[in-house]
């Protein structure tokens, strides 16, 4: 009987990618973001790895990435994300047969000319660079005045949208259509509530929805939110929507932009 092969861990995967990509003259930098950039790695963390490359060599870079991964393990599953919100950033996810299913490899290949590198420290944490041939890591700090102006515009829009769309949940409750009411409650009550709470407690990530809330929100706020998200029936939706509505407006008054 042969012994089972041990599962791959982060270090050899990142080392293989560095070994394969660093010698290429069209690959300028490699770094790790995600949980690693916030020093929050645990046994369930994936690998968020990014590469800055010559604009014309995105596909070539992904081909090298796949060959490097294949030297460690068969690629069990892969998926190309549709166009991201940022121009010049391309993303593939990989799952390796000989690694934990939690250890997905989230790869972003970024054109060198792309204005957004997902490196702003105040938003994305302290990226871990494995090589940097072109000073890609030298990203200016967040422009706080411009960011606050963006938040003010968003707050103005949320005030109108929130008031406008509450009727959608109530309408479906009146119709006895709990499923649609739940969808509207999640989309037009809870989502904007979380957004304004983020503006209060974590304004640089106001548009991250529920991501990382347990790290940035007070524990009692997280518990209160969880209670609003988990509903039991139509009557519960109606009652919790009213609570969420009051909390939304209360939070708007508590947001302080520097």
C-alpha positions, 0 to 999 in steps of 0.5 A: 500500500502506498502512502498518500501524497501530502497536500501542497501548501502555500509556500511551494506554490508561490515559490514555483510561480516566482521561479517561473515568472521572475526570469521573464523580461515581460513580467515586472512584479509579483505580489500577494494580496488578500489575507496575506496583506492583512496578516490574517492567513489561516488554514482556509485562506486561498492564495491571492497572487498578482502579476504586473506584465507587459500589456501585450503579454497577458495571455502568455503570462497565464500560460506560464502560470498554468505550466508552473502549477502543473509541475506541482499538481494536475489542475483540477478546475479553472475558471476565467472571471468575466471582465473585472470593473478595473480596466487592464486586470484579468483573473483566473482561478485555479484548483489543484488536485493535490492541494486543499480545496480551500487553497484556491489560487486566485491569479490576477494579471495586470497590464503595466499601463493599468491605472489600478493595481489594487495596491492602495494600502488603505484599502488592500493592506500591505502587499507582499512582493516577491519581486519588483523590477519596475517599482510597481510597489510605489503607489501613492497614498489614498487621496482622502479628500477625493475619497470623501467626495466620493463617499458624499456622492454615494451617501446622497444617492443611497438616501434616495435609493433606499427611500425609493425601493423599500416599497418593493419588499412591502409590495411583495409581502402584501402579495404573499410573495415571500421569496421575492420579498426576501430578495428585495429585502436583501438587495435594497434594505440590507445591502445599503444598510451594510454600506452605510455601516461600512462608511461609519466603521470602515470607509475605505472599504465601503463597497466591500459589502459584508467582506471582513465585517467581523474585523472592522465592525464592533462585535455587537454590530456584527451580531445585530446584522446577523440577526437581520440577515437570518429571517424565518418567514414573511412576518420576520422579513416585515419586522426586520425590514423596519428595524433595518430601516431605522438603523439605516437612517440612524447610521447616516447621521453618525457618519463623520467624514474627515 
